[in-house]
Amino acid sequence: MIEIIWAKIISRHKQFANVKWLLAHLIIALLAIAIVAETGAQQQKRRKKQGYYDTPYWKGFILRQAGQCEEAILQLKPLAIRGQGYENAQLALGLCLMEMAGLPTAATPPPARATMFAKAQFREGLAWVTQAANAGAFSAQAAMLALYAANLGPDRNAQQAAMWVHLYLTNPMRLHLGAPVDATATIQQLKKTISQKDWLAGKELARLWVPHYTEPMLDHVQNKPVITDGISVNRIQIPRLAP
């Protein structure tokens, strides 16, 4: 990168023979290189030093990371109900609710489908995760794959499961960020249970899929979240028992 920038500067210098121009652009080039060279770890360290993660937005995420889901949902729900742009909060809220309903966080056999779907808290959490996945959040789509693999997806439709696999693998935001495929083992597990016909049908569903965003439930006069019963919040549809 340094060689390319230097070559361009020399070329321009020969054209204009201007020493001041050369020095000015050399300084700019060095500054650009210094900015690019900042690593992700350095960015995290700098943000932490500046109090970036001390803002109210991050409080719910930090609580969830610490395993304090009961406190986390109080912080995450006001964000989640704001709709588009808050998919990470919707995902974190959904996972917290499902874990509080008994979804295991370790690599242990999942509970029976009927047992989990009988709990309103699990169904609400599933609805939040589904909402975030429908909006195109690739982390939420990865969570959907895990749920389907555990027989805890919104349905037992193999084509829908295949659709989510293809949506996750081709997610433009994931590809743009260069995020790795964290769901490799889950995808391999799902492929073993999905026929070739359903796999291809799911791929076609993914090709025709478009993101769906839910309108925020806000009091447009005071710009505050509407108080709800916590289940029908944000007009999300809570899936019922699907044995």
N, C-alpha and C positions, 0 to 999 in steps of 0.2 A: 504493500500500500504506500509506504514511504517513497519507494522508487518511482511509482507512478506519479505521485504528486510532485516530486522533485523534477521529473522529466517534463511535466507540463509547465512548471515554473521556468525551467531553463529554456524551453522552446519559446515561451512568451518573452523571456528576457532578451533572447537573441533578436526577436522581432522588433522590440521597442528600445532595446539598449538603455534601459532605465534602471539604475541601481536602486533607487528609492522604492520603485515598484517591486523589484525583486525582494528586497528586505521585508517590505510590508506583507507580501504574499507568503513569504517564508514563515513569518510569525503566525499568520492565519492558518497555514498548513499544520504547523506544530500544535497549535491549539486544537484543531480538528482531530489530530491524531490522539491527543491527550484525552479528548472527550470520548472517542471511540474505544480507547483502551480501557475505560472504566468497566470493571467486571460487574456481573450481577451481585456478587458478594459485597463488593464495594458500595454498590447502590443501596443494598439492604442496610449496610452499616451506616451509611450516610443518612438514610431515611430514619433509622432508629435514633441516631444522634439528634436529628432535627425534630424528633417527636412526631414523626409521620404516623406511627401506629398508635399514638395516644389520642387520636381523634375519636369521637363517639362512633363513627362508622365501623371501626374495627373491633369495638368492644365485644360484640356478640361472637365474632369469629374467634377471638382470643379465648373467650369463655368456653366455646365448643372444643377448641383445641386442648383445653385443660380438662375436658371431660365434665364440665359443669353445664349440662344441657338445660336444666331447669331455669337457670339464670340466663343462659344464652338465648333461649326463645323469646324472652321478654325484650331483648335488644334486637333480635333478628326480624321478628314479625313486623314491626313498624317499617322496616326497610323492604321486606318481601312484598308487602301489599301495595307498594308503589309501582309494581309492574315492570315494564320494559326497562332494562338497564340495571336491574337489581337481581339478576338471575343467580348470582353467587350467594346472595342472602337467602333466596328461595331454596336453593339446594342445601345450604347449611341448616336452614330451619327444618326442611323435610327430613334430612338425615337424623337430626336431633329427635324429632318427634317419633320416628320409626324406632330409633334405639331405645327411647323411653318406653315404647310399646313392647320391647322385647327382642328387637332385631339384634343378633349378636354382632359384635364388632371384631371378634377374633375369627380365625379360620376353624369354626366349629359348624356342625350340621345345622342348617336353618330350621326354625320351627315349622310345623305343618302349616300349609297355606290357609286352611280353614281357621286355625287358631289365630293367625295374624290378622286375617281379614275381618274377624269378628270384633276387632278393636278399632274404635273410631280414631284413636290417636295414630295408629298405623296408617289407616286409610287417608287421613289428612296429610300425613307426611309424604305418602306416595303421590298424592295429588300435587303437592308443592314440587317434588322432584320432577314429575311429569311436566308440569308447567314450565319449569326451567329448561327441560330437554326440548320441549316444543318450541321454545324461543331460540334454540340453537346453541345453548351452552354445552360445550363438549364434555365438560366434567360431569354435568347432569346426564348426558347421554351415556357416558361410561357407567354411571350409577344404574341407569336403566338396564344395561347389559348384565350387570351383577344381579339385579333383581330377577330378571328373566332366567338367568342361569340357576338361581335358587328357587325357581318356581314361585316367585313372589311378584311377578310383573303385573301390570294392570289387567292382563288377560293371559290366556294360554295359546295365543295365536302365533304359530311358528313363523308365519310371514311377517308379522309385526316385529318379532324378535330379530329376524334377519334384516328388516328395514333399519332398525336402530344400530345394528352392527355396521351397515354400510354408511349410515349417516355419521356415525362417530369416525370411521376411517377416512371419510372424505370431508370432514368438517373444515370449512375454509379458515375459520379462526385458529383452529388447532394447527393446521398446516402453515398458516401465516406466522404463527409464533414459534413454529418448529418444536412444538410439544411432543414428547415421545408417546408411543402407543402403550399406555399403562395397563390396558385391558387385554393383553395378548392371551394370557391363560384363560380368561373368561370367554374370549371369542372362540378359542379352540374347543372349549367345553361346549359352547352353544352349537358350533358347526357339527359336532358329533350327534346332536339330537335333531338337527334340521335336515330334511331331505333336499336333494339337489333342486327339485321343482320349487319347493318353498323358498330356498335360498335365492334362486333367480327371481322369483316373484317379489321377494323382499327388496331385492336390488332395484327392481322396476318401481316399487313404491317409494324408495328413497330418491329415485330420479325425478319423480313427480312431486315430491314433498316440498312444501314451502313453510317457513317459520310462522308460528302463530303466537301473537302477543296478547296478553290479557290486560284490559284497561285497569289502571290503578283505582283502588277504592279510597278516594280522598274527599274530604269536605272542601269543595272548590271555593268556598267563601273564606274559610280559615286556613286552607291548605294543610289540613291535618288528617291523619288516617281515621277512617270511620271505625267506631267500636263495633265489633261483631261478636258472635258466639264462639269464634275461634275455629269453627268447622266449615261453615259456609263462607268464610272470609274470601274476599276478592272474587266472588262468583265462581270459584273453582268447583268443579264437579268431583265429589268424593266417590270413588268407586265402591260399589257394594260387594258383598261376598260373591265370589265367582268360583264355585267349587270345581 
